[in-house]
Amino acid sequence: ATYRFVQPITDVVIKQQEVPGSLMQLPEQPSVNADRVYSTTRTLWIEPHSGAIIKGSETVNQRLVFEGKQTPVIQGTVTYTDATVKANVEKYTSAARGLWIAKSAGPLVGWILGAVLILVGMALILLAPKKAATWQDDDDDDGENGQGARAARKQKA
């Protein structure tokens, strides 16, 4: 399955161009300033999970316009070949599956595994043997009363 997007761009004047009058069916005029008009319809078929373009097509219509008269410049349709579409389907189908795992199954497994690991961690904390906390004075300079150097200084002050 693919999503189909159609983008029409209708009649945009992209520039004015001086052309021979005969080109605009006006042989009596040596030259005219005609509008160069561009329009296109772009159609894209997109694989919904990966966002990859599976097929593309564009119909272009570029023409000169002067006083209601038109002369084609570029007209035609460009589209992906069947071989390109087939190659894109094969290439992006596996990518879409991988993204499904990352977007759907991955988070589900992550939540379940995370909850299990939290329970294991809590059990380890609760079942660990308790040790009494002891304090040891690392200060080598014990004062006369057996207190550390800091306490001795405090007493002298």
N, C-alpha and C positions, 0 to 999 in steps of 0.2 A: 504494500500500500504506500502511496506517496501523497503528499500535499501538492496541489497545483496552484501556482500563483501567476496571475496575469497582470502586467503593468503596461497600460496604454499611455503613450505620450503623444498628444495630438498637436499637430501644426504649430511648431515653434520656429520663429524666424531666427536663423542662426547668423545671418549676415546679409548685407546688400552687395550685389555683385553687378559690375558692368559687363553686359554681354551684347553680342551683335543682335540688332533688331530682327534679323531673319530667323534667329534661334527662337524668338518669341512670336513667330508668324507675323512679323511687322517688317517686311522687306524694304519699305520706304524709309525707315529710320535706321541710321547707321549704327546706333547703339542705344541701349536702355539700361536703367538701373533696376534690376529685378531683385525681388526678395528670394533668398535661398531658404526654403521651408523644409523642416525635418519633422517626420512623425515615425513612430515605431510602436509595435506591440511585442513586448518581451514576455515569454511564457517559460516558467521554470517548474520542473517537477522535483520536489525535495523529499528525501528520505526523512521521515519525521523524528527518528531517534538520534541520528548523527548530525542532521542538518546538511548532509551532503547533497549536491546537485546531481541528480540521476540523469536528467535530460534537460536540454535547453533549446529554445527556439526563438528567433527574432525575425519579424517581418518589418523591413525598412522601406520607407518611402521618402526619398529626398528629391525635391523638385524646385525649379525656378518658377516664380509667379510674378506676372506683371499685367496689371489692368485686366484681371480675370482670365488671362491666358496662362497655361501651364506647360512646362516642358520637363519631362522626367530627367533626373540626373542619376540617381541610384534607386532601383526598385528590386526587391527580391526577398527571399526568405532563407535564412541560414539556420540549420538545425543539426543536432547531434546525429551521427549515423547510428544505425541499429547495432553495429559492432561496439560502438562507444557506450551506448546505453547498456548493452549486455555486460560489458566489462565493469561498468560502474555498479550495476546491480550485484555482481559477484563480489566486487571489492568491498562495498559498503554494507552488505548484508551481515558479514561477520563482525564488522565494526559496530553495527547496531546491536548485535547480540552481546558483545562485550560491554557496551554502554548500559544495556538493560541490567546486566549483572551488577555493574557498579552503582546504578541508580536504584535498583529494587532489592536484589538479594543481598548485596554488600551491606547496606545499612541495617537490614534486618538481622543478619549474622552479627554485625557489630554490636547492636543493642543487646542481643542475647548473650554474646560472649562477654560484653562489658558487665552485665548484671552478674554473671557467674563469677567473674574475676573480683568484683566488689564483695560478693559473699565469701569467697575464699580468703580475701584480705581481712575481712572482719573476723572470720573464724580464727585466722592465725593470730590476730591481735588479742582476741578474747582467750584463746587457749595457751598462749605463750606463758612460760613460767615467770612468776613475779620475783624480782630481785629488789631488796631494800636499797634505797638510794643512800650512798655514803658520801661524806664530804671529807676531803683531805686537804690540809694546808700545805701548799707547795712552797711556802715562804721559808727559806732557810734561817732567817734571822728571828728566832723566837726571843721575845723580851724576857725580863726576869720573872714575870708572872706566867710564862708559858703561852702568852698571846703573840701573835705575829708582829712584825716590825711596824706595820701600820697602826695597830692598836697601841704599841709602845710609844710611837710618836704622838698619838692623840693624848696619851696620859701626860706626857711632858709638857705639852702646850697649855 
